[in-house]
Amino acid sequence: MNPTRRTVLLAAAAATMLPSSPARAAPRAAAALQPYASYWYPDSLPSGSPGTGITWRSLKSWRAADDPDLAFNAASVPLATRFTPTPANATARSGQARIQSLVSFGPTSSNPSQGSATADYYAFGHWAYVDELVFWGGSSGEGLILAPNAPIVDAAHRHGVPVLGNIFLPPVAYGGQLRWTRDLVQKDAAGRYPLAERLVAVAAAYGFDGWFVNAETGGGDSALGAAMLGFLRELKSLAAARGQRVTWYDSMTVNGAVSWQGALNGSNQAFFEAADDMFVDFRWTASSLASSGTRADQLGRSRYELWAGVDVEASGWNKSVNWDAIVPSGRAHVTSLGLYRPEWTRNQLPSPRTPEDFHAADDHFWSGRSLDPSRPDATDSWRAPAVSVADRSTVASLPFASVFNTGHGLRWYEEGAVTSDTPWNHLGLQDRMPSRQWVVRTEGGGARPAVGFDFADAWRGGSSVLVEGELDAPTVVDVYATRLPIGVDTVVELTHRTDAGAVNVELAVATGEPGVPGTTPPYSYLPVNSVNGGLAGDSVNGWQTATVRLTGLTGTIHALGVRLTATEGPVKWRLGGIAVRDAVETPAPPTGLRVTAASGGDLRLAWNPAPGTVRHHTLHRVLPDSTRRFLGGTCQNAYFLGGLQPEQGERAARFELRAVGELYTSSAPVTLTHPW
């Protein structure tokens, strides 16, 4: 990559430009309990001293048993299996181009392990189009090898997306030192590559899926090129044995020099053959991609194991791209697509930016200017992923539930009531997102309402789906593509609220696929609530939950949606939750809640997991007046609480920990009292 494409990341090589934050140290050191995402140098460290908030570590010295933050950084959600429904439009294809996304979620150093107290975060939700996520980052002044933090891996895995850590050996112009490349590929006395083994051990301990190898430090020779190839082969062999993968970046060539090819050719073919995939540098042309695809075919490899890089860091959907060179609309796709820094959708927004602003921009980027994957805008110069790539889903087993929690919010809600007014982000708490944001079908050409995530109110978590507009015709909103079996006891629960107007709500259920891509699923419509006296549900804090039996339906649910018919407008209607189940399941409580380290108002907590399936855990503080305040949630069995203060007259803080199941049912609490 050209150095100018890394301006933001590589500026962090200068410690003086990093945000101030406490240095990481042993877990019981004062004011140093906050766990952060891990990063390392291969072996030798820079000369001098690290900047504020930076800890220099050697990967060669890492051992899981000695890692004080492993419990906070290890992902817990297994990689889900995906299926591909009939595409939402006539141009999206399955089995051809795939999408790799290279994202910097935060700085290399001082990146909290388990979220933070701000809603201003790249809470990505269009996982349905992504096949591989790279946790991008690294700098010469902080560290070169990055392990993704657990919330990102847990969210990605819930959607069936593997996540790769990043190995970044920077250009000399940005502080890269060739000794770090040599450190990475060093051999031991037995002729093995010890850091290949260490990288695989890190990924296994942390629960992510492999490594992205990006060697861009110039000055190497053919001996170094041969050593890198041997290292890559061993890394791939060890990774494959643990179910991990390796992607190579088109930078170093087989002669050891750094020379970005923009193609698969004789200069980098050996590295491609030693890896699972290769990111093709931005220098590609239509002819170089065509020849690359042909060469991959001749090697007996899939041409879609080549990611053609598109740099969107600076201009996002305004980027001029020769799309027909990658994903032509009239013939087979040429290669796959690698998107470099799509978090532009957040970064380009003026401050202060709201979660709604971010999701509106992200919908534009991934679904296109029309904001509807089923109706692409043919005049849009930005060929959004939804136009070319079929979406996937992981909603294939019962029980299934979603409260449309995007993984960040301005407040935290429980049953429609605010239990914390602190902004937050934690992607591990994100639900499985609707794969098509947002397919809206109006009868007879009626006006399309606005549909999107809203953060002004929620049933649980931080967000709900808001439908707002005149609704001058019956309107169907597709919600989930599924493969859910229908049994004799299967029901669907819908939690919703009408804030303005009056609307008849029906559940849309399809037990088959559309016959043609881009057409409506064969929905049956079942009453949820009717302004004329249909089914009614329980009302809590203005939210109504209705339980709908699937009378007359058998087989498998292929799609779920809602049909809204306004009787008074304009309408403002919220969808707060959906669940499909045979029975109500409540998890057992965790045990052994304990404080493992304390420093003033900072605590590290740990517990023993409950048996059975647990979606995540929630922590509350019980205040002197017996009300409960939400402190945070996590999929891990450890959590950091920072900056706690005693309430007036309080001698000890009281905490409650609960296990939360797939249906958002909570266990009985396990309690802890910590004296001030």
C-alpha positions in Angstrom: 0.0 0.0 0.0 1.1 3.5 -0.6 2.3 5.2 2.7 -0.2 8.0 2.1 -3.0 5.5 2.7 -1.9 5.0 6.2 -1.7 8.6 7.4 -4.0 8.1 10.4 -2.5 4.8 11.6 1.1 5.5 11.0 1.0 8.9 12.6 0.6 6.9 15.8 4.2 5.8 15.4 5.1 9.0 17.1 4.2 8.5 20.8 3.6 12.2 21.3 0.6 11.9 19.0 -1.1 9.1 20.9 -4.0 9.7 23.3 -2.9 9.9 26.9 -3.9 6.8 28.9 -2.5 4.7 31.8 0.1 2.3 30.8 -0.7 -1.4 31.0 1.1 -3.3 33.7 0.6 -6.2 36.0 -3.1 -6.6 36.9 -2.7 -5.6 40.6 -0.7 -2.4 40.0 -2.5 0.7 41.1 -4.6 2.5 38.4 -3.7 -0.1 35.8 -6.5 -2.5 35.9 -8.2 -1.5 32.6 -7.5 -4.4 30.1 -6.7 -3.5 26.5 -6.5 -5.4 23.2 -3.1 -7.0 22.9 -0.3 -6.1 20.5 3.3 -7.1 20.2 6.6 -6.9 18.3 7.8 -10.1 16.9 10.8 -10.3 19.2 13.2 -7.4 19.7 11.8 -4.1 20.9 12.5 -0.5 19.7 15.3 1.4 21.3 14.4 4.1 23.8 11.2 4.1 25.9 7.5 3.7 24.9 5.2 6.7 24.8 2.5 7.3 27.3 -0.2 4.6 27.2 2.0 2.2 25.3 3.5 -1.1 26.5 6.2 -2.8 24.4 6.0 -6.6 24.4 7.7 -9.4 22.5 5.4 -12.1 21.0 8.3 -14.6 21.4 7.9 -14.2 25.1 4.1 -14.5 25.2 2.6 -17.5 27.0 -1.1 -17.9 27.5 -0.6 -19.0 31.1 1.2 -15.7 31.8 -1.3 -13.4 30.0 -3.0 -11.3 32.7 -5.7 -10.0 30.4 -6.6 -13.3 28.5 -9.9 -13.7 30.3 -11.0 -10.3 29.0 -9.7 -10.7 25.5 -10.6 -14.3 24.6 -13.7 -14.5 22.4 -16.4 -17.0 23.4 -18.9 -17.2 20.4 -18.1 -20.0 18.0 -18.1 -19.3 14.3 -21.6 -19.8 13.0 -22.6 -21.7 9.8 -24.1 -19.5 7.1 -26.7 -20.2 4.4 -27.5 -18.1 1.3 -31.2 -17.3 0.6 -32.5 -16.3 -2.8 -30.8 -12.9 -3.5 -32.7 -9.8 -2.8 -32.1 -8.4 -6.3 -31.4 -9.7 -9.8 -27.7 -8.7 -9.9 -26.4 -10.1 -6.6 -24.7 -13.5 -7.0 -23.6 -16.3 -4.7 -20.6 -18.5 -5.3 -18.6 -15.8 -7.0 -17.0 -12.6 -5.6 -16.6 -12.4 -1.8 -15.7 -9.4 0.3 -12.8 -8.9 2.7 -13.0 -5.8 5.0 -9.9 -4.3 6.6 -11.1 -2.2 9.5 -9.3 -0.1 12.2 -11.8 -0.2 15.1 -9.5 1.8 17.4 -5.8 2.7 18.1 -3.2 0.0 18.4 -2.6 0.9 22.0 -5.2 1.8 24.6 -8.0 0.0 22.8 -10.3 -1.3 25.5 -10.9 -5.0 25.6 -14.6 -4.9 26.4 -16.1 -1.7 24.9 -16.2 1.8 26.4 -18.5 4.6 27.6 -19.3 6.2 24.2 -21.8 5.5 21.5 -19.5 7.0 18.9 -18.1 3.7 17.5 -17.9 1.8 14.3 -20.7 -0.6 15.3 -20.7 -2.5 12.0 -23.9 -4.4 11.2 -23.8 -5.4 7.5 -22.0 -8.7 8.2 -24.2 -10.5 5.6 -21.9 -9.3 2.8 -18.5 -9.9 4.5 -16.5 -13.1 4.2 -13.4 -12.1 6.1 -12.7 -9.3 8.6 -9.1 -8.1 9.2 -8.5 -6.3 12.5 -6.3 -3.6 10.9 -3.7 -1.6 12.7 -0.2 -1.6 14.0 2.6 1.0 14.1 6.4 1.1 14.6 6.0 3.0 17.8 3.4 0.8 19.5 3.5 -2.8 18.1 3.2 -4.6 14.8 1.1 -7.7 15.6 -2.5 -7.1 16.7 -5.0 -9.5 18.2 -8.6 -8.5 17.7 -10.6 -7.7 20.9 -13.2 -10.2 21.9 -16.4 -8.1 21.2 -15.5 -7.8 17.5 -14.8 -11.5 17.2 -18.0 -12.4 19.1 -20.1 -10.2 16.9 -18.5 -11.4 13.7 -18.7 -15.1 14.7 -22.4 -14.7 15.5 -22.8 -13.7 11.8 -20.5 -16.5 10.5 -17.6 -14.1 9.6 -14.0 -15.2 10.5 -11.7 -12.5 11.9 -8.0 -12.3 11.3 -5.4 -10.6 13.4 -2.9 -8.3 11.7 0.8 -8.6 11.2 2.1 -5.2 9.9 5.7 -4.7 9.0 5.7 -1.0 8.1 7.6 0.8 5.3 11.0 2.2 6.4 9.6 5.7 5.8 7.2 5.1 8.7 9.7 3.6 11.1 9.8 0.0 9.8 13.0 -1.9 10.7 14.1 -4.9 8.7 15.2 -6.6 11.8 11.6 -7.0 12.8 10.9 -8.9 9.6 13.9 -11.1 10.3 12.7 -11.6 13.9 9.4 -12.8 12.5 10.9 -15.4 10.2 13.8 -16.5 12.5 14.4 -20.3 12.8 15.2 -22.3 15.8 17.9 -25.0 16.1 15.5 -27.5 14.7 14.9 -25.4 11.6 11.4 -24.5 12.7 9.8 -21.1 12.8 9.0 -20.5 16.5 6.9 -17.4 15.9 4.6 -19.3 13.4 3.7 -21.6 16.3 3.3 -18.6 18.7 0.9 -16.8 16.3 -1.3 -19.9 16.0 -1.3 -20.3 19.8 -2.4 -16.7 20.2 -5.3 -17.1 17.8 -6.4 -20.3 19.5 -6.2 -18.8 23.0 -7.9 -15.6 21.9 -10.6 -17.4 19.8 -10.1 -15.7 16.5 -9.5 -17.2 13.1 -5.9 -16.6 11.8 -3.6 -13.9 10.5 -3.3 -11.3 7.7 0.4 -11.0 6.9 1.5 -7.6 5.5 5.4 -7.4 5.0 6.1 -3.9 3.7 9.6 -3.1 5.1 11.9 -2.7 2.2 15.6 -3.6 1.9 15.3 -7.4 1.9 17.1 -9.8 -0.4 16.4 -13.2 -1.9 17.5 -15.0 1.4 14.9 -13.0 3.3 12.3 -13.7 0.6 13.0 -17.5 1.0 12.8 -17.2 4.8 9.4 -15.4 4.6 8.1 -18.1 2.2 9.2 -20.9 4.6 7.7 -19.0 7.5 4.4 -18.5 5.6 4.2 -22.2 4.7 4.7 -23.3 8.2 2.2 -20.7 9.5 -0.4 -22.0 7.1 0.3 -25.6 8.0 0.0 -25.0 11.7 -3.0 -22.7 11.2 -4.9 -25.2 9.1 -4.4 -27.9 11.8 -6.2 -25.6 14.2 -9.0 -24.5 11.8 -7.3 -21.1 11.2 -6.5 -19.3 8.0 -3.8 -17.1 6.6 -4.1 -14.2 4.1 -1.1 -12.7 2.3 -0.8 -9.1 1.3 0.7 -8.3 -2.1 3.8 -6.4 -0.9 7.0 -8.4 -0.5 8.0 -10.4 -3.6 9.9 -13.7 -3.7 13.2 -11.9 -4.0 12.7 -10.2 -0.7 12.1 -6.8 -2.0 8.9 -4.8 -1.4 7.2 -4.2 -4.7 3.4 -4.0 -4.9 2.3 -5.9 -8.0 -1.4 -5.2 -8.2 -1.7 -8.7 -9.7 -1.0 -12.3 -9.1 2.1 -13.0 -11.1 5.5 -14.7 -10.9 6.8 -12.3 -8.3 4.2 -13.2 -5.6 2.7 -16.5 -6.8 4.7 -18.6 -4.3 3.3 -16.6 -1.4 -0.3 -16.9 -2.7 0.2 -20.7 -3.0 1.5 -20.8 0.6 -1.6 -18.9 1.9 -5.3 -19.3 1.8 -5.9 -15.9 0.1 -4.1 -12.8 -1.2 -5.0 -9.2 -1.0 -4.1 -7.7 -4.4 -2.7 -4.2 -4.0 -4.6 -1.1 -5.3 -2.4 -0.8 -8.3 -4.4 -3.4 -10.2 -5.9 -2.7 -13.7 -8.7 -4.5 -15.5 -6.1 -6.5 -17.5 -4.0 -7.4 -14.4 -7.0 -8.7 -12.6 -8.1 -10.7 -15.6 -4.7 -12.2 -15.9 -4.6 -12.8 -12.1 -7.9 -14.7 -12.2 -6.6 -16.8 -15.1 -3.4 -17.6 -13.3 -5.3 -18.7 -10.2 -7.5 -21.0 -12.3 -4.4 -22.5 -13.8 -3.0 -23.2 -10.4 -6.1 -25.1 -9.4 -7.1 -22.3 -7.0 -10.3 -20.2 -6.9 -9.9 -16.8 -8.5 -12.2 -15.6 -5.7 -9.3 -16.3 -3.3 -7.9 -13.0 -4.6 -9.2 -9.8 -3.0 -8.9 -6.9 -5.4 -8.1 -3.9 -3.1 -10.3 -0.8 -3.1 -9.2 2.0 -0.9 -12.2 3.8 0.6 -10.4 5.3 3.6 -10.5 8.9 2.1 -13.6 9.1 0.1 -15.9 6.1 0.7 -18.8 5.8 -1.8 -17.3 8.8 -3.7 -14.4 6.7 -4.8 -14.1 6.2 -8.5 -13.7 2.4 -9.1 -13.7 0.3 -12.3 -16.3 -2.0 -10.9 -16.5 -4.0 -14.1 -12.9 -5.1 -13.7 -13.9 -6.9 -10.4 -17.7 -7.5 -10.3 -19.0 -7.0 -13.8 -22.8 -7.1 -14.0 -23.1 -8.9 -17.3 -20.6 -11.8 -16.9 -18.9 -13.8 -14.1 -17.1 -11.9 -11.4 -13.4 -11.6 -12.1 -12.0 -11.7 -8.5 -13.2 -11.0 -5.0 -13.2 -7.5 -3.4 -11.1 -6.2 -0.6 -12.4 -3.0 1.1 -9.7 -1.0 2.8 -11.0 1.1 5.8 -14.8 1.1 5.2 -15.1 2.7 8.7 -14.9 5.9 6.6 -18.7 5.8 7.0 -18.2 6.9 10.6 -15.0 8.9 10.3 -16.3 11.2 7.6 -19.2 12.4 9.7 -18.8 15.8 11.4 -18.7 15.8 15.2 -20.7 15.4 17.2 -22.0 12.4 15.3 -24.9 10.3 16.4 -25.5 6.6 16.1 -28.3 7.3 13.7 -26.0 9.3 11.5 -23.5 6.5 11.4 -26.1 3.8 10.5 -27.6 5.9 7.8 -24.1 6.3 6.2 -23.3 2.7 6.6 -26.6 1.7 5.0 -25.7 3.9 2.0 -22.2 2.3 1.8 -23.4 -1.3 1.9 -26.9 -1.2 0.4 -26.5 1.7 -2.0 -28.0 5.1 -2.5 -31.5 3.6 -2.7 -31.0 2.3 0.9 -32.9 -0.8 -0.3 -31.0 -3.9 -1.5 -34.1 -5.1 -3.4 -34.2 -1.9 -5.4 -30.7 -0.8 -6.5 -30.3 2.6 -8.0 -29.0 1.9 -11.6 -27.7 5.5 -11.8 -25.6 5.2 -8.6 -21.9 5.3 -9.5 -21.1 3.5 -6.2 -21.7 -0.2 -6.8 -22.6 -1.1 -3.2 -21.8 -4.7 -2.0 -25.5 -5.5 -1.9 -25.7 -4.9 -5.7 -23.1 -7.6 -6.5 -22.9 -10.1 -3.6 -25.7 -12.2 -2.2 -26.3 -11.8 1.5 -26.0 -14.6 4.0 -27.7 -15.4 7.3 -27.0 -17.6 10.3 -30.5 -17.7 11.7 -31.1 -21.5 11.4 -31.9 -22.9 14.8 -34.3 -22.5 17.7 -34.6 -20.6 19.9 -33.8 -17.4 18.1 -34.4 -13.9 19.3 -33.3 -10.4 18.5 -33.9 -7.1 20.3 -32.2 -5.2 17.4 -29.3 -4.2 19.6 -26.6 -2.8 17.3 -23.8 -3.0 19.9 -23.8 0.7 20.9 -26.3 3.1 22.3 -27.0 6.4 24.1 -28.7 4.6 27.0 -29.4 1.0 28.2 -33.0 -0.3 28.3 -34.6 -3.2 29.9 -38.2 -3.9 29.1 -38.5 -0.4 27.8 -37.2 1.3 30.9 -33.8 3.1 31.1 -31.5 1.3 33.5 -28.4 3.3 32.6 -28.2 6.7 31.0 -24.5 6.3 30.1 -23.6 6.0 26.4 -21.8 2.8 25.6 -20.4 0.4 23.0 -19.8 -3.3 23.1 -20.1 -5.2 19.9 -20.2 -8.6 21.7 -23.7 -7.6 22.8 -24.9 -7.0 19.3 -27.7 -9.1 18.0 -27.7 -11.0 14.7 -28.5 -8.1 12.4 -31.1 -8.2 9.7 -29.1 -9.2 6.6 -31.0 -6.8 4.3 -31.0 -3.3 5.6 -33.6 -2.3 4.5 -36.0 -4.2 2.1 -39.3 -2.4 2.1 -42.2 -3.4 -0.2 -45.2 -1.1 -0.6 -48.4 -2.2 -2.4 -49.5 -0.4 -5.5 -46.5 1.9 -5.6 -47.1 3.6 -2.2 -44.5 5.9 -0.7 -41.7 4.1 1.0 -41.4 5.0 4.7 -38.0 5.6 6.3 -36.7 2.5 8.1 -33.6 2.3 10.2 -32.1 1.8 13.6 -33.2 4.4 16.2 -31.6 5.1 19.5 -34.2 7.4 21.2 -36.0 4.3 22.6 -35.6 0.6 22.9 -37.2 -2.5 24.4 -33.8 -4.0 25.4 -30.3 -2.9 24.8 -29.7 0.4 23.0 -31.8 0.5 19.8 -35.0 -0.4 18.0 -36.1 -0.4 14.4 -38.1 2.7 13.6 -40.6 2.8 10.7 -41.7 6.4 10.0 -43.8 7.9 7.2 -47.3 8.3 5.8 -47.8 4.6 5.0 -50.3 5.4 2.3 -50.4 1.7 1.3 -49.9 -1.6 3.1 -46.1 -1.9 3.6 -44.0 -5.1 4.2 -40.6 -4.7 5.9 -38.4 -7.8 5.5 -36.7 -8.5 8.9 -34.8 -11.8 8.8 -33.9 -14.5 6.3 -34.1 -17.8 8.3 -34.1 -21.6 8.2 -36.1 -22.2 11.3 -38.0 -25.4 11.8 -41.7 -25.2 12.6 -42.9 -27.6 15.2 -46.3 -28.1 16.9 -45.3 -25.7 19.7 -43.5 -23.1 17.6 -44.6 -19.5 18.2 -43.3 -16.1 17.2 -43.2 -13.2 19.7 -43.2 -9.7 18.5 -42.6 -6.7 20.7 -43.6 -3.3 19.2 -44.9 0.1 19.9 -46.8 2.8 18.0 -45.6 6.3 18.9 -47.7 8.2 16.3 -50.7 7.4 14.1 -52.6 4.1 14.2 -51.4 0.9 12.4 -52.5 -2.6 12.0 -49.6 -5.0 12.4 -49.3 -8.4 10.9 -46.5 -11.0 11.1 -45.2 -12.0 7.6 -44.0 -15.6 7.5 -42.6 -17.4 4.4 -42.2 -21.1 4.4 -40.4 -21.1 1.0 -38.0 -19.1 -1.1 -39.0 -16.7 -3.9 -39.0 -18.3 -7.3 -36.8 -15.5 -8.8 -34.1 -13.3 -7.3 -35.4 -9.9 -6.3 -39.0 -11.0 -5.8 -41.1 -11.1 -2.6 -40.9 -14.2 -0.4 -44.2 -16.2 -0.4 -45.4 -14.6 2.8 -48.5 -15.6 4.8 -49.8 -12.8 7.0 -50.8 -13.5 10.6 -52.5 -10.9 12.9 -50.4 -9.4 15.6 -52.6 -6.4 16.7 -55.4 -4.8 14.9 -57.0 -1.4 15.4 -60.2 -3.2 14.7 -59.9 -5.6 17.7 -57.5 -8.3 16.7 -54.9 -10.1 18.9 -53.6 -8.1 21.9 -50.5 -8.6 23.9 -49.1 -7.6 27.2 -48.1 -3.9 27.5 -45.1 -2.8 29.5 -43.8 0.7 29.4 -45.9 1.3 26.3 -44.4 -1.7 24.5 -46.8 -4.5 23.5 -45.6 -8.1 23.2 -47.9 -10.5 21.2 -47.4 -14.2 20.8 -48.4 -15.5 17.4 -49.1 -19.2 16.7 -48.1 -20.4 13.2 -51.5 -21.8 12.6 -51.7 -23.8 9.3 -47.9 -23.4 8.6 -45.5 -26.4 8.4 -42.0 -27.0 7.3 -39.3 -24.3 7.7 -39.5 -20.6 8.1 -37.5 -19.0 5.3 -38.3 -15.3 5.9 -39.8 -13.2 8.7 -41.2 -9.7 8.3 -44.0 -7.4 9.3 -46.8 -5.9 7.3 -48.0 -2.5 8.4 -51.3 -1.0 7.3 -52.0 2.5 8.6 -55.5 3.6 9.6 -54.3 7.0 10.7 -51.2 8.7 9.7 -48.4 9.7 9.6 -47.1 6.7 11.4 -44.2 6.3 13.8 -43.9 2.6 14.7 -41.1 0.7 16.5 -40.0 -2.9 16.4 -38.3 -3.7 19.7 -37.9 -7.5 19.6 -38.7 -10.7 17.8 -38.3 -14.3 19.1 -39.1 -17.7 17.6 -39.3 -20.5 20.0 -40.9 -23.8 21.0 -40.6 -23.2 24.7 -39.3 -20.6 27.1 -35.8 -21.4 28.3 -34.1 -19.7 31.2 -30.4 -20.2 31.9 -28.9 -21.3 35.1 -27.0 -18.6 37.1 -23.2 -18.3 37.0 -21.3 -19.1 40.2 -18.3 -17.9 42.1 -18.6 -14.1 41.4 -15.4 -12.6 42.9 -13.1 -9.6 42.8 -9.8 -10.6 41.3 -8.1 -7.1 41.6 -9.1 -3.7 43.0 -7.7 -0.2 42.9 -9.9 2.5 44.2 -13.0 2.5 42.1 -11.6 0.1 39.6 -12.4 -3.6 39.9 -11.7 -6.7 38.0 -14.4 -9.4 38.4 -14.5 -13.0 37.4 -17.0 -15.9 37.7 -17.6 -19.4 36.8 -19.8 -19.9 33.8 -23.3 -21.4 34.1 -23.9 -24.8 32.5 -25.7 -24.8 29.1 -26.1 -22.0 26.5 -25.5 -18.4 27.7 -25.7 -15.5 25.2 -24.0 -13.0 27.5 -23.9 -11.8 31.1 -25.2 -8.6 32.6 -23.8 -6.7 35.6 -26.0 -4.4 37.7 -25.3 -2.3 40.8 -28.0 -2.4 43.5 -28.3 1.2 44.8 -29.2 2.0 48.4 -32.8 2.7 47.4 -32.9 -0.9 45.9 -33.1 0.2 42.3 -30.8 -1.5 39.8 -28.3 0.4 37.6 -26.9 -1.4 34.5 -23.1 -1.4 34.6 -22.3 -3.5 31.5 -22.5 -6.8 29.8 -20.0 -9.3 28.3 -19.8 -12.7 26.6 -16.7 -13.4 28.7 -16.5 -14.7 32.3 -14.6 -11.7 33.5 -15.3 -8.0 33.4 -13.6 -4.7 34.3 -15.5 -1.9 36.1 -13.9 1.5 36.2 -14.4 4.7 38.1 -17.0 3.4 40.6 -17.9 5.9 43.4 -19.8 5.2 46.6 -23.3 6.5 46.8 -24.1 8.8 49.7 -23.9 6.9 53.0 -22.9 3.7 51.2 -20.3 1.5 53.0 -20.2 -1.2 50.4 -21.1 -1.6 46.7 -23.6 -4.4 45.9 -23.5 -6.1 42.5 -25.7 -8.6 40.7 -24.5 -10.8 37.9 -27.0 -12.7 35.6 -26.6 -15.1 32.7 -28.8 -14.1 29.7 -30.1 -16.8 27.4 -30.8 -16.7 23.7 -34.4 -15.6 24.4 -33.2 -12.8 26.6 -34.5 -14.6 29.7 -32.2 -13.9 32.7 -31.0 -16.3 35.3 -31.4 -15.6 39.0 -28.7 -13.2 40.2 -25.5 -14.1 41.9 -24.5 -11.3 44.2 -21.3 -9.7 45.5 -20.6 -7.0 48.1 -17.4 -5.0 47.9 -16.6 -2.6 50.8 -15.3 0.9 50.0 
